[in-house]
């Protein structure tokens, strides 16, 4: 299960701030929605359904975007780690 680190601040406009590193990021509307869905405990299947229903994107494109996005979140240590390694 994906979880956003508890100390990550996320504004309604898509501004993300990591107080541990001091870094900040800006999200596009879909990225912001995915972050909010993750924070609400939704899994990949639920997130996919919400995004496909709301935006004009095909499932293949969304899958690619989603996994790239999650990879970026991991790269910047914005997700809680469930295992080390």
ZINORZI-V205407 format. One record per residue. PHI is phi in radians with two decimals (999 if undefined). PSI is psi in whole degrees, 0 to 359 (999 if undefined). OMEGA is omega in radians with two decimals (NA if undefined). Layout:
phi,psi,omega
PHI,PSI,OMEGA
PHI,PSI,OMEGA
//
This chain:
phi,psi,omega
999,136,3.12
-1.46,140,3.07
-2.48,133,3.04
-1.36,136,3.11
-0.96,142,-3.05
-1.09,328,-3.06
-1.50,2,3.13
-1.35,126,3.12
-1.66,130,-3.13
-2.27,121,3.14
-1.52,164,3.10
-1.15,341,3.14
-1.57,358,3.09
1.70,12,3.09
-1.48,126,-3.12
-2.03,132,3.13
-2.24,129,3.07
-1.84,105,-3.09
-1.17,338,3.14
-1.24,320,-3.11
-1.74,340,-3.07
1.43,3,-3.11
-1.45,151,3.06
-2.31,155,-3.06
-2.46,157,3.03
-2.05,134,3.14
-1.84,148,2.97
-1.39,171,-3.06
-1.00,321,-3.14
-1.23,319,3.09
-1.04,317,3.11
-1.08,317,3.14
-1.12,319,3.12
-1.09,316,3.11
-1.04,315,-3.14
-1.12,320,3.11
-1.15,320,3.08
-1.09,314,3.14
-1.05,329,3.13
-1.44,2,3.06
1.53,12,3.12
-1.27,146,3.09
-1.61,178,-3.07
-0.99,315,-3.10
-1.07,317,3.13
-1.17,318,3.12
-1.08,315,3.13
-1.01,314,-3.13
-1.07,314,-3.14
-1.04,312,-3.08
-1.18,317,3.13
-1.12,323,3.13
-1.24,328,-3.00
-1.64,327,-3.04
-2.06,155,3.11
-1.51,83,-3.14
-2.49,143,3.10
-1.50,161,-3.03
-1.09,322,-3.14
-1.11,315,3.11
-1.12,317,3.13
-1.09,316,3.11
-0.99,314,-3.12
-1.11,313,3.12
-1.06,315,-3.09
-1.04,310,-3.10
-1.18,325,3.04
-1.13,318,-3.14
-1.11,314,3.12
-1.10,320,3.09
-1.05,319,3.11
-1.16,318,3.09
-1.03,318,3.11
-1.15,318,-3.13
-1.02,322,-3.12
-1.66,13,3.08
0.96,41,3.11
-1.62,347,3.11
-1.75,147,3.03
-1.22,140,3.13
-1.52,126,3.10
-1.63,341,3.07
-2.62,159,-3.13
-1.85,137,3.08
2.39,999,NA
//
